[in-house]
Amino acid sequence: MITKDEILQKLTDYTVQHGMRILGAILILIIGFWLAKILSRATAKLMESKVHLDPLIEKVMVRCVHLLVIALTVITVLGQFGVETTSFIALLGASGIAIGLALQGTLSNVASGIMLLALRPFSVGHSVKIGGKVIIIDELGLFVTLAHEADGPTVMIPNSKIWGSEIINYSVTDRDMRRLNETVGIAYEDDIDKAFKTIQSVIDSDIRVVKDEPTRIDVVSLGDSSVNIIIQAWYKREDWWQAKLDFTKNIKIALDEAGISIPYPQSEVHLKGSEHK
């Protein structure tokens, strides 16, 4: 049975033999943790003053720098005690690959989230079209984006799906304007010039139309049941939706008052009978 004196003697011998290594390891740990804190603060200040990234990305980058320095410090300390650090690093690399393969979907969302936060194709409150659906953004995170549809239902979209899709931002437009594009069909018997003048009067009476921008009224196609007229006018972005609703109503009233009809879709059916002898 080992006595206390023997245990103390072994500890004393080990301390004498490896004392410098232990002191060196402690010193390396102190310097490593101090350096990690210094570099983390320097990274944060650099991003705030020069890069101007999203605060969430800044926190992630600062945390990565801190963990990287700590990892290097631990590896250096292990080397002080004769641990084969090359094998240790290889093991960490293999573990990282295995974890990456297991979490590739999650990591893809994180990478996409970082790109979205960095490039900012949209912000909170913006109305965007993603994957054919129009949503309003509520929150952008590293893994998912939270939003809601105009009629209320909430939407949670993985960031990888957003990054891999076409993004149309209706809240950010060229020169802060948006063009109204409408098509109206009139009967073949109606006077096209009269229809043009009637439509132009509706445009001229709307004070929200941007007068410096060109408007357009033209025949765009000859349909099965109607002559189709395309109408284009520019509005301020914030006026566009209500202007579209008002224009649809006012154009119907104006065409009715002018005696110009908007025909129903119709088809002519000819029956061919057989002659009886």
Residue pairs with C-beta under 8 A, 6 or more apart in sequence:
15 22
18 81
21 80
21 81
24 80
25 77
25 80
25 81
28 73
28 76
28 77
28 80
29 73
29 77
31 73
32 69
32 70
32 72
32 73
32 74
32 76
32 77
33 70
33 73
35 69
35 73
36 65
36 66
36 69
36 70
36 73
37 66
39 65
39 66
39 69
40 62
40 63
40 65
40 66
40 69
43 61
43 62
43 65
44 58
44 62
47 53
47 58
47 61
47 62
48 58
51 58
53 61
53 117
53 118
54 117
54 118
54 120
56 117
56 141
56 142
57 114
57 117
57 118
60 114
60 142
71 92
75 85
75 88
75 89
76 85
78 85
78 88
79 85
100 107
105 158
105 160
106 143
108 160
109 142
109 143
109 144
109 158
109 159
109 160
110 142
110 143
110 159
111 160
112 158
112 159
112 160
112 162
112 163
112 164
113 140
113 141
113 142
113 143
113 144
113 145
113 159
114 142
115 163
116 140
116 145
116 159
116 162
116 163
117 140
117 142
121 128
121 167
121 169
122 128
122 137
122 140
122 167
122 169
122 171
122 172
123 137
123 140
124 137
124 138
124 139
124 140
125 136
125 137
125 171
126 136
126 137
126 169
126 170
126 171
126 172
127 134
127 135
127 136
127 150
127 169
127 170
127 171
128 134
128 135
128 136
128 137
128 167
128 168
128 169
128 170
128 171
129 135
129 166
129 167
129 168
129 170
130 157
130 161
130 162
130 165
130 166
130 167
130 168
131 161
131 165
131 166
133 149
133 155
134 149
134 150
134 170
135 147
135 148
135 149
135 155
135 157
136 147
136 148
136 149
136 150
137 145
137 146
137 147
138 146
138 147
138 148
138 154
139 145
139 146
140 146
141 159
142 159
143 158
143 159
144 156
144 157
144 158
144 159
145 156
145 157
145 159
145 162
146 154
146 155
146 156
147 154
147 155
147 156
147 157
148 154
148 155
149 155
170 178
171 237
173 237
176 236
176 237
177 210
177 213
177 234
177 235
177 236
177 237
178 234
178 235
178 236
178 237
178 240
179 232
179 233
179 234
179 235
180 231
180 232
180 233
180 234
180 235
180 240
180 243
180 244
180 247
181 230
181 231
181 232
182 230
182 231
182 232
182 244
182 247
182 248
182 251
183 220
183 228
183 229
183 230
183 231
184 199
184 228
184 229
184 231
184 251
184 255
184 262
185 223
185 225
185 226
185 227
185 228
185 229
185 262
185 263
186 192
186 195
186 226
186 227
186 229
186 255
186 260
186 261
186 262
186 263
187 226
187 227
187 260
187 261
187 262
187 263
188 226
188 227
190 227
190 260
190 261
191 260
192 219
192 227
192 229
194 258
194 260
195 229
195 255
195 258
195 260
196 217
196 229
198 254
198 255
198 258
198 260
199 217
199 229
199 231
199 251
199 254
199 255
200 215
200 217
201 254
202 247
202 250
202 251
202 254
203 209
203 215
203 217
203 231
203 233
205 250
206 233
206 243
206 246
206 247
206 250
208 235
208 236
208 239
208 243
209 215
209 233
209 234
209 235
209 243
210 233
210 234
210 235
210 236
213 233
213 234
214 234
215 231
215 232
215 233
215 234
216 230
216 231
216 232
216 233
217 229
217 230
217 231
217 232
218 229
218 230
219 227
219 228
219 229
219 230
220 228
220 229
220 230
221 228
222 228
224 265
224 266
224 267
225 263
225 264
225 265
225 266
225 267
226 262
226 263
231 251
233 247
235 243
252 262
255 261
255 262
